[in-house]
Amino acid sequence: MATVLPPFTQAEIEAIAKVVGAGFSGWKLTHFFAAVGIDESSKDTKWVRVHDVLVALQERTRSANGIVRFLEVTIAPANFMDDVAAGESYVATLNGPLALVGWKAGTDGRMFQVPKATTPAEARRRADRLRAELEHRQVHSEVLRFCTEELVAKDYFHAVFEATKSVADRLRQITRLTEDGVMLANTAFNLGGEGPYLHVNDLRDETDRNEHEGLASVIRGLFKVFRNNPAHVPRIHATVTEQDAYDLLTMLSWVHRRLDVATPTARAQR
């Protein structure tokens, strides 16, 4: 990390420490401390141990760089191989206090900067404004369910990224397939061979086939941009504006409404 980051305040460190302390066992915390060069094995409450280590890391570098590096260690995907849901919950909870310091943790194990919310109330207002507009548009509940934390952090790329996951989740529920991304869409909608795993109409004529293939193309396009380009996240993240988020989330809502009427074919029920 080449840039020297401004130090976090004591209150910000404490809020972060409480999340980290609640997320792991004492043994695991000791392992994390060692990974960033801190030999610590006190008997204090877990969040106090984390707080003291974060303060030490900040004092050592006179910046927040050491804290950010430590948090990268805690969010590494390998820490949650046995409990993916626990990892997602930890990252989501951590992103609460991180929004106030202009950072966000990703489930891919990376930390990156986002627009800073100066107060909890400001973070809530941001979410409320977006949610109010999306509710005005009657955006599908599945879209909102997958992007609440991202809306609070005003992280537009990841709001859409998380909502796109909801489409893959719906497709897997309907078809019982296990693939993800473009491969999932290709298999689910394929009209060749034994036919598709789901249908949104009767496929009786060319119009029905065009609708079927058109929906598949829209889903593939969304997956290509937001599910299959992790290496391009920083570039895309910078170009997804608030208006883009409204439009893209509305498009995902339309996809969900088409999936609401989708039914599995006999192939999916074997």
C-alpha positions in Angstrom: 0.0 0.0 0.0 2.0 3.0 -1.3 -0.3 5.8 -0.1 0.0 6.9 3.5 -3.5 6.9 5.0 -4.6 9.4 7.6 -4.9 7.8 11.1 -8.3 6.6 12.4 -9.7 8.2 15.5 -9.9 6.3 18.8 -13.7 6.1 18.4 -13.3 4.6 14.9 -10.7 2.1 16.1 -12.9 1.0 18.9 -16.0 0.5 16.7 -13.9 -1.6 14.3 -12.3 -3.6 17.2 -15.7 -4.5 18.6 -16.7 -6.1 15.3 -13.4 -8.0 14.8 -13.4 -9.2 18.4 -17.0 -10.5 18.1 -16.1 -12.3 14.9 -13.4 -14.7 15.9 -12.1 -16.9 18.7 -9.2 -15.8 20.9 -6.9 -18.3 19.2 -7.8 -17.0 15.8 -7.1 -13.4 16.8 -3.7 -14.4 18.1 -3.0 -15.9 14.7 -4.1 -12.7 12.9 -1.9 -10.6 15.2 1.1 -12.7 14.4 0.4 -12.3 10.7 1.0 -8.6 11.0 4.0 -8.9 13.2 2.4 -8.4 16.6 3.2 -10.8 19.5 0.1 -10.5 21.7 -1.5 -13.1 24.0 -3.1 -11.1 26.8 -6.2 -12.3 28.7 -8.2 -9.1 28.1 -11.6 -9.2 26.5 -11.3 -10.0 22.8 -12.3 -6.6 21.5 -9.9 -4.9 23.9 -7.1 -7.0 22.6 -8.0 -6.1 19.0 -8.2 -2.4 20.0 -4.8 -2.4 21.5 -3.2 -4.1 18.5 -4.9 -1.7 16.1 -3.6 1.3 18.2 -0.1 -0.3 18.2 -0.2 -0.8 14.4 -1.3 2.8 13.8 1.4 4.2 16.1 4.1 2.0 14.4 3.3 3.5 11.0 1.8 6.8 12.1 -1.0 6.0 9.6 -4.0 3.7 9.2 -2.0 1.5 6.8 -1.3 -1.1 9.4 -5.0 -1.3 10.4 -6.1 -1.7 6.8 -3.5 -4.5 6.3 -4.7 -6.2 9.5 -8.3 -6.1 8.3 -7.3 -7.7 5.0 -5.9 -10.6 7.0 -9.2 -11.0 8.9 -11.4 -11.0 5.7 -9.3 -13.5 3.7 -11.7 -16.0 2.2 -9.6 -18.9 3.5 -10.7 -17.9 7.1 -14.3 -18.9 6.2 -13.8 -22.1 4.1 -15.9 -24.1 6.6 -18.6 -21.4 7.1 -19.1 -19.1 4.1 -22.3 -17.5 5.6 -20.3 -16.5 8.7 -17.7 -14.8 6.5 -20.4 -12.9 4.6 -22.0 -11.9 7.9 -18.6 -10.7 9.3 -17.8 -8.6 6.3 -21.2 -7.1 6.2 -21.0 -6.1 9.9 -17.5 -4.8 9.5 -18.6 -2.5 6.7 -20.8 -0.6 9.1 -17.9 1.2 11.0 -15.7 1.1 7.9 -18.3 3.3 6.0 -17.5 6.1 8.4 -13.8 6.0 7.6 -14.2 5.7 3.8 -13.3 2.0 3.5 -15.1 -1.2 2.5 -14.2 -4.9 3.0 -15.0 -7.3 0.2 -15.9 -11.0 0.5 -13.0 -11.5 -2.0 -10.6 -10.6 0.7 -9.8 -7.1 -0.5 -10.1 -3.7 1.1 -10.9 -0.6 -1.0 -11.8 3.0 -0.4 -15.3 4.3 -0.9 -16.9 7.8 -0.4 -16.8 8.5 3.3 -19.9 8.9 5.4 -19.1 11.5 8.1 -21.7 10.4 10.6 -23.9 7.3 11.1 -26.9 9.5 10.4 -25.4 10.5 7.0 -24.8 6.9 6.1 -28.5 6.2 7.0 -29.7 9.1 5.0 -27.8 7.9 1.9 -29.4 4.5 2.2 -32.9 6.0 2.9 -32.6 8.2 -0.2 -31.7 5.4 -2.5 -34.2 3.0 -0.9 -37.0 5.6 -1.2 -36.2 6.0 -4.9 -36.1 2.3 -5.5 -39.3 1.7 -3.6 -40.9 4.5 -5.7 -39.9 2.5 -8.8 -41.3 -0.6 -7.1 -38.0 -2.4 -7.4 -38.3 -6.2 -6.7 -37.8 -7.2 -3.1 -35.1 -9.7 -4.1 -32.9 -6.8 -5.4 -33.2 -4.8 -2.2 -32.5 -7.9 0.0 -29.1 -8.4 -1.6 -27.8 -4.9 -1.5 -28.7 -3.2 1.8 -25.2 -3.0 3.2 -23.8 -1.6 -0.1 -26.5 1.1 -0.2 -25.6 2.2 3.3 -21.9 2.6 2.2 -23.0 4.4 -1.0 -21.0 1.9 -3.0 -22.8 1.8 -6.2 -20.8 -0.8 -8.0 -21.1 -3.3 -5.2 -24.8 -2.5 -4.8 -25.4 -3.8 -8.3 -22.8 -6.6 -7.9 -24.7 -8.0 -4.9 -28.1 -7.6 -6.5 -26.8 -9.5 -9.6 -26.0 -12.4 -7.3 -29.7 -12.5 -6.5 -30.4 -13.4 -10.1 -28.0 -16.3 -10.1 -29.5 -17.4 -6.8 -33.0 -17.4 -8.3 -31.9 -19.3 -11.4 -30.3 -22.0 -9.2 -33.5 -22.3 -7.1 -35.7 -22.8 -10.2 -33.4 -25.1 -12.1 -31.4 -26.9 -9.4 -28.3 -26.2 -11.4 -25.0 -25.4 -9.5 -23.2 -23.3 -12.0 -22.7 -19.6 -11.7 -22.4 -16.6 -14.0 -22.6 -16.9 -17.8 -22.3 -20.7 -17.7 -25.4 -20.9 -15.4 -27.4 -18.7 -17.8 -26.2 -20.7 -20.9 -27.2 -24.0 -19.4 -30.5 -22.8 -17.9 -31.8 -21.2 -21.1 -30.2 -23.4 -23.8 -32.8 -24.3 -26.5 -30.6 -26.9 -28.1 -30.1 -30.6 -27.2 -32.5 -31.6 -24.4 -33.9 -28.1 -24.1 -33.8 -25.5 -21.3 -34.1 -26.0 -17.6 -36.8 -23.3 -17.3 -39.2 -21.4 -19.4 -40.9 -18.0 -19.1 -43.5 -18.8 -21.8 -44.8 -21.7 -23.9 -42.1 -21.5 -26.6 -44.8 -22.1 -29.2 -43.5 -19.7 -31.9 -40.7 -17.4 -32.9 -42.0 -14.6 -30.7 -41.9 -16.8 -27.6 -38.4 -18.0 -28.5 -37.2 -14.5 -29.0 -38.5 -13.5 -25.6 -36.8 -16.5 -24.0 -33.5 -15.9 -25.7 -33.7 -12.1 -25.1 -34.1 -12.6 -21.4 -31.1 -15.0 -21.4 -29.0 -12.4 -23.3 -29.9 -9.7 -20.7 -28.9 -12.0 -17.9 -25.7 -13.0 -19.6 -24.8 -9.4 -20.2 -25.3 -8.5 -16.5 -23.2 -11.5 -15.4 -20.4 -10.6 -17.8 -20.1 -7.1 -16.4 -20.8 -7.7 -12.7 -20.1 -11.4 -12.0 -17.2 -12.4 -14.3 -14.9 -9.4 -14.1 -13.4 -9.3 -10.6 -10.1 -8.1 -11.9 -11.9 -5.0 -13.3 -13.7 -4.0 -10.1 -11.7 -0.9 -9.4 -12.3 0.5 -12.9 -16.0 -0.3 -13.1 -16.5 0.8 -9.5 -15.3 4.3 -10.4 -17.8 4.5 -13.3 -21.1 3.4 -11.7 -22.8 6.6 -10.7 -25.9 7.0 -8.5 -28.1 7.3 -11.6 -26.4 4.2 -13.1 -27.2 2.3 -9.9 -30.9 3.3 -10.1 -31.1 2.2 -13.7 -29.2 -1.1 -13.3 -31.1 -2.1 -10.1 -34.4 -1.4 -11.9 -33.2 -3.6 -14.8 -32.4 -6.4 -12.3 -35.9 -5.9 -10.9 -37.4 -6.5 -14.3 -35.3 -9.7 -14.6 -36.7 -10.9 -11.3 -40.3 -10.2 -12.4 -39.7 -12.4 -15.4 -38.3 -15.1 -13.2 -41.3 -14.8 -10.9 -43.4 -16.4 -13.7 -40.7 -18.8 -14.8 -41.3 -22.6 -14.2 -38.8 -25.5 -14.3 -39.1 -27.9 -17.2 -39.2 -31.6 -16.8 -35.5 -31.7 -17.3 -34.9 -29.6 -14.1 -37.1 -31.9 -12.1 -35.3 -35.1 -12.8 
